[in-house]
Amino acid sequence: MTSILFHHFSLFDGTKEELQSNSWMVVDNQTGKIIAAGVDNPPVAEQSIDLENKYVMPGLINCHTHVTMDPATSDGGTTANIVASTVRAIHNLHTLLKSGVTYIRECGSTYDIDITLSKLVADGTIGQAPEIMPSGQAYSMTGGHGDFPNFGHLVDSPDEMRKAVRQGQKRGAKAIKVMATGGVMTENDFMHDPQLSTAEIQAAVEEAHHKGNIVAAHAEGNPGILNAIKAGVDSIEHGFYVNDEEIDLMLAQKTYLTPTIIADWAIPKYGHGILPEWEIKKAADAYDDLCQNIAHAHQRGVAVTLGTDAGTPFNDFSKTPIEFELMVKDGFSNYEALITSCQNSAKLMKIDDEYGTLETGKYADFIVLDEDPLEDVKAVQQVDKAVYKKGQRAY
């Protein structure tokens, strides 16, 4: 067994609200896992890397991305053919990794491209990319938020949902994405429009849970948020208008909330004169409300995850670290913002036994920063940070 020693750094391991100075860890080069860790008096290893007293923290787990989408377009670029979409997705994966994201959960991918890409990343065919929990195409009602070209499996009854989810899982989907409400990017619906019914979503949940897979619900307003929670989904995506009745149920059922604040923030900030006015208005009108409601859910104890909806307008694949800054502006502490990734995203995705925190027995996915992220979460936005995937430097 060959090993590599990383030493002389301050560690935020993702488990506690404090740094461990003069830290070290030893990584098995064959498995990419941490086999020993501590402070002071590092052991001898075959290879040694001095991290020069910088700050080390876990790689980011972004649990809401759309790698086949194009953030420079108003509709996500879903009309592109499968070759162009695949090339774009690979480029976006590289950008995610460079930004510090080492694992993603896709939440809707044209042509089911992410399913194939997840296998190519896993077997090493695609180098320098985050690992992928694939969803394939999202599940939407006809005419719903998800009825984009090449993007949605259209279902209009519980039986149609059940068959579509079974087919999706047969192809390799591990995270089922359902559309419970309207949204910002579709002109003829609104956040408060309920779409897939509770019974339809419940069929998806039942089939996914039979396979040990998870279900994410696009749910921005009411009553769609409540419908999705009652159906038993594992996470509410966006949740802009989540209320106390829904929070009570989320706490009882241990439902996660992925707010994707940046997705709404970016549209009015960058879209004027470029995006349709109806799209900008929907996003701008919701922003103050969503900040207040997400903060309230967090204060009441709902487990908030890190997800950005990357691929939506002006929400490119380098921006994951900005979500931390927006959380802190909404009342999260620096530590609370950071653990949305290393603890909550990992637990939602059921990968926390091997990923998320930097502990012995887990994969050495980490980033190296010049400044302390517990002091200022904007430290994670460092452009030239070093990114390690399973102990090997990728950027």
C-alpha positions in Angstrom: 0.0 0.0 0.0 1.3 3.4 -0.9 0.3 6.4 1.1 0.6 10.2 1.0 0.9 12.5 4.0 -0.7 15.9 3.9 0.5 18.1 6.8 1.0 21.6 8.1 -2.6 23.0 7.7 -5.5 24.2 9.7 -8.5 21.8 9.3 -12.2 22.3 9.3 -13.2 18.7 9.1 -17.0 19.4 8.8 -17.9 17.8 12.2 -17.2 20.6 14.7 -17.3 24.4 14.8 -13.6 24.9 15.3 -10.3 24.6 13.4 -7.6 22.1 14.2 -4.3 23.8 13.7 -1.1 22.0 12.6 -3.2 19.1 11.3 -2.2 16.1 9.2 -3.9 13.3 7.4 -2.6 10.2 5.6 -4.4 9.0 2.4 -4.2 5.6 0.9 -3.3 6.2 -2.8 -5.1 3.1 -3.9 -8.5 3.7 -2.3 -8.3 7.5 -2.0 -9.5 7.2 1.7 -8.1 8.8 4.8 -6.4 6.1 6.8 -5.0 8.2 9.7 -5.4 11.8 10.9 -4.3 14.0 13.8 -2.5 17.1 15.0 1.2 17.6 15.6 3.9 15.0 15.1 2.8 13.6 11.7 3.9 10.1 10.8 6.2 9.1 8.0 4.6 8.2 4.6 5.9 7.3 1.1 5.0 10.8 -0.1 4.6 14.1 1.8 2.9 17.3 0.9 3.3 20.5 3.0 0.1 22.6 2.7 1.9 25.6 4.0 -0.3 26.5 6.9 -3.4 27.0 4.7 -7.0 26.0 5.5 -8.4 22.6 4.5 -12.1 21.8 4.4 -14.3 19.1 2.8 -15.1 19.3 -0.9 -18.5 20.7 -1.6 -21.6 18.5 -2.2 -24.0 20.3 -4.5 -27.2 18.4 -4.4 -29.1 20.4 -7.0 -27.5 20.8 -10.4 -28.4 20.6 -14.1 -25.2 19.8 -15.9 -26.7 19.6 -19.4 -28.2 23.1 -19.2 -26.8 26.4 -20.4 -27.0 29.3 -18.0 -26.5 31.8 -20.8 -30.0 31.0 -22.2 -33.5 31.8 -20.8 -34.7 28.2 -21.3 -31.6 26.3 -20.2 -30.6 25.3 -23.7 -32.6 22.1 -23.6 -33.2 22.2 -27.4 -29.6 21.3 -28.0 -29.0 17.9 -29.5 -27.5 15.0 -27.5 -24.0 15.5 -28.7 -23.9 19.3 -27.9 -25.6 18.6 -24.6 -23.0 16.0 -23.6 -20.0 18.2 -24.5 -21.6 21.0 -22.5 -22.2 18.7 -19.6 -18.6 17.5 -19.4 -17.4 21.1 -19.5 -19.8 22.0 -16.7 -18.5 19.1 -14.6 -15.0 20.4 -14.9 -16.1 23.9 -13.9 -18.0 22.5 -10.9 -14.9 20.6 -9.7 -12.6 23.6 -10.2 -15.0 25.6 -8.0 -14.6 23.0 -5.2 -17.6 20.8 -5.9 -16.5 17.1 -5.5 -20.0 15.4 -5.6 -23.3 16.4 -7.2 -26.9 15.2 -7.3 -28.4 15.9 -10.6 -32.0 17.1 -10.5 -33.0 16.8 -14.2 -30.8 16.2 -17.2 -31.7 16.2 -20.9 -31.6 12.8 -22.7 -30.7 11.0 -19.4 -27.1 12.1 -20.1 -26.2 12.2 -16.5 -26.8 8.5 -16.0 -24.2 7.6 -18.6 -21.8 10.3 -17.3 -22.1 9.0 -13.8 -20.8 5.7 -14.9 -18.0 7.2 -17.0 -16.9 9.3 -14.0 -17.0 6.3 -11.7 -14.8 4.1 -14.0 -12.3 6.9 -14.6 -13.1 7.4 -18.3 -13.9 11.1 -17.5 -11.0 12.6 -15.5 -11.3 15.6 -13.3 -15.0 15.6 -12.5 -17.3 15.4 -9.5 -19.0 12.1 -8.8 -22.6 12.1 -9.9 -25.8 10.9 -8.3 -27.9 10.8 -11.5 -31.6 11.6 -11.9 -32.1 11.3 -15.6 -34.9 13.4 -17.0 -37.3 15.0 -14.5 -40.9 13.9 -14.1 -43.5 16.5 -15.0 -47.2 16.7 -15.9 -48.0 17.6 -19.5 -47.6 21.4 -19.8 -45.9 21.6 -16.4 -42.7 23.0 -15.2 -40.5 20.4 -16.7 -42.2 20.2 -20.1 -39.2 21.4 -21.9 -37.8 19.8 -25.0 -35.7 16.7 -24.2 -36.0 17.4 -20.4 -39.1 15.9 -18.9 -40.8 12.5 -18.7 -44.4 13.6 -19.0 -46.9 11.7 -16.8 -50.5 12.4 -16.1 -51.7 9.8 -13.6 -50.2 7.7 -10.8 -50.0 4.7 -13.1 -48.1 6.7 -15.7 -45.7 8.0 -13.0 -45.1 4.5 -11.6 -44.2 3.1 -15.0 -42.0 6.1 -15.9 -40.1 5.9 -12.6 -39.6 2.2 -13.0 -38.2 2.8 -16.5 -36.0 5.6 -15.2 -34.5 3.4 -12.4 -34.0 0.6 -14.9 -31.8 3.0 -16.9 -29.9 3.9 -13.8 -31.6 6.9 -12.1 -30.7 7.1 -8.4 -32.5 10.4 -7.5 -36.0 10.9 -8.8 -37.0 14.5 -9.5 -40.7 15.4 -9.6 -42.3 18.8 -10.4 -44.9 19.7 -7.8 -45.4 23.3 -8.7 -44.9 25.9 -11.4 -41.7 27.9 -11.5 -39.7 30.9 -12.6 -38.6 29.6 -16.0 -42.0 28.7 -17.5 -44.1 31.6 -18.8 -47.6 30.2 -18.3 -47.4 29.0 -14.7 -46.6 30.4 -11.3 -44.9 29.3 -8.1 -48.2 28.8 -6.4 -49.7 26.6 -9.2 -49.9 22.9 -8.0 -48.9 20.5 -10.7 -48.2 16.8 -10.1 -50.8 15.6 -7.6 -50.1 14.1 -4.2 -51.1 10.6 -5.6 -48.8 11.0 -8.6 -45.8 12.0 -6.4 -46.6 9.3 -3.9 -46.3 6.7 -6.7 -42.8 8.1 -7.5 -41.8 8.0 -3.8 -43.0 4.4 -3.4 -41.1 3.1 -6.5 -37.9 5.1 -5.6 -37.9 4.0 -2.0 -38.4 0.3 -3.0 -35.0 0.7 -4.6 -33.4 2.6 -1.8 -33.4 5.8 -4.0 -34.4 9.3 -3.0 -37.0 11.7 -4.4 -36.6 15.5 -4.8 -39.6 17.7 -5.4 -39.4 21.0 -7.3 -41.9 22.9 -5.0 -41.8 26.6 -4.8 -45.3 27.6 -3.5 -48.4 26.3 -1.9 -50.3 24.0 -2.0 -47.6 22.1 -4.0 -45.0 22.1 -1.2 -47.6 20.6 1.1 -48.6 18.0 -1.5 -45.0 16.9 -2.0 -44.3 16.6 1.8 -47.5 14.6 2.3 -46.4 12.3 -0.6 -43.2 11.5 1.4 -40.5 13.1 -0.7 -37.0 13.2 0.7 -36.3 16.8 -0.1 -38.1 20.0 -1.0 -36.3 21.9 -3.7 -36.5 25.7 -3.5 -39.4 25.8 -1.0 -39.7 29.6 -1.3 -43.0 29.8 0.4 -42.6 27.1 3.0 -44.9 27.8 6.0 -45.2 26.6 9.6 -47.7 23.8 8.8 -45.2 22.4 6.2 -42.2 22.9 8.5 -44.0 20.9 11.2 -44.4 18.0 8.8 -40.8 18.3 7.5 -39.5 18.1 11.0 -41.7 15.1 11.8 -40.7 13.3 8.5 -37.1 14.5 8.5 -37.6 16.1 5.1 -34.6 18.2 3.8 -34.9 21.6 2.2 -32.6 22.7 -0.7 -33.3 26.5 -1.0 -31.2 27.3 -4.2 -31.2 31.0 -3.1 -28.7 31.9 -5.8 -31.0 30.7 -8.6 -33.6 33.3 -7.8 -31.0 36.0 -6.8 -29.1 35.8 -10.2 -32.1 36.4 -12.5 -33.0 40.0 -11.4 -29.3 40.8 -10.7 -28.0 40.0 -14.2 -31.1 39.4 -16.4 -32.5 42.9 -17.2 -32.5 43.6 -20.9 -31.6 40.0 -21.7 -34.3 37.7 -20.1 -38.0 38.1 -20.7 -39.5 40.6 -18.2 -42.1 38.1 -17.0 -39.2 35.8 -15.9 -37.3 38.6 -14.1 -40.5 39.8 -12.4 -41.3 36.4 -11.0 -37.9 36.0 -9.5 -37.7 39.5 -8.1 -41.1 39.3 -6.6 -40.2 36.2 -4.7 -36.7 37.0 -3.4 -37.5 38.8 -0.2 -40.2 36.3 0.7 -37.9 33.3 0.1 -35.1 34.8 2.2 -37.5 35.2 5.1 -39.1 31.8 4.7 -35.9 29.9 4.3 -34.4 31.6 7.3 -37.5 30.8 9.3 -37.4 27.1 8.3 -33.7 27.0 9.3 -34.4 28.6 12.6 -37.0 26.0 13.4 -34.6 23.2 12.7 -35.3 22.0 9.2 -32.1 20.4 7.7 -31.0 22.7 4.9 -28.8 21.3 2.2 -26.4 22.9 -0.3 -27.8 23.1 -3.8 -27.7 25.8 -6.4 -29.9 24.8 -9.4 -26.7 25.4 -11.5 -27.6 25.7 -15.1 -30.5 28.1 -14.7 -30.1 31.7 -16.1 -26.9 33.4 -15.0 -26.4 30.7 -12.4 -23.2 29.2 -13.8 -21.3 26.2 -12.6 -18.6 28.2 -10.8 -21.0 29.9 -8.4 -21.7 27.1 -5.8 -19.6 28.9 -3.1 -21.8 32.1 -3.4 -24.7 30.1 -2.0 -22.9 30.1 1.4 -22.6 33.9 1.3 -26.4 34.3 0.6 -27.2 31.9 3.4 -25.2 33.9 5.9 -26.9 37.1 4.7 -30.2 35.3 5.6 -29.1 34.6 9.1 -27.0 31.4 9.0 -23.8 31.4 10.9 -20.7 30.6 8.8 -20.6 27.1 10.4 -24.3 26.5 9.8 -23.9 27.5 6.1 -20.9 25.2 5.6 -22.5 22.1 7.1 -25.4 22.3 4.7 -22.9 20.7 2.3 -20.6 18.4 4.3 -23.3 17.1 6.7 -26.8 17.7 5.3 -26.2 17.1 1.6 -24.2 14.0 2.4 -27.0 12.6 4.6 -29.8 13.4 2.2 -27.9 11.6 -0.6 -27.1 8.7 1.8 -23.3 9.0 1.1 -22.3 10.3 4.6 -20.6 7.0 5.5 -17.8 7.7 3.0 -18.2 11.4 1.9 -18.8 14.8 3.4 -16.6 15.1 6.4 -12.8 14.6 6.6 -12.5 11.7 9.0 -10.6 8.4 9.0 -12.3 5.9 6.7 -13.8 8.5 4.4 -12.7 9.7 1.0 -10.1 12.5 0.8 -12.2 15.0 -1.1 -11.1 18.4 0.1 -10.2 22.0 -0.9 -7.3 24.1 0.2 -7.9 27.8 0.9 -5.8 30.9 1.8 -8.3 32.2 4.3 -10.4 30.7 7.1 -13.9 29.7 5.9 -15.3 29.6 9.5 -14.2 33.3 9.9 -15.7 34.3 6.5 -17.5 31.9 4.1 -16.5 34.0 1.2 -13.1 32.4 1.6 -14.6 29.4 -0.3 -15.0 31.7 -3.4 -11.2 31.7 -3.9 -10.7 31.2 -7.6 -7.3 29.6 -7.5 -7.9 27.2 -4.6 -6.5 23.7 -4.7 -9.1 20.9 -5.2 -8.3 17.3 -4.3 -10.5 14.3 -5.3 -9.7 11.1 -3.4 -6.4 12.5 -2.4 -5.3 13.4 -5.9 -5.0 17.1 -6.9 -7.4 17.9 -9.7 -6.9 21.7 -9.7 
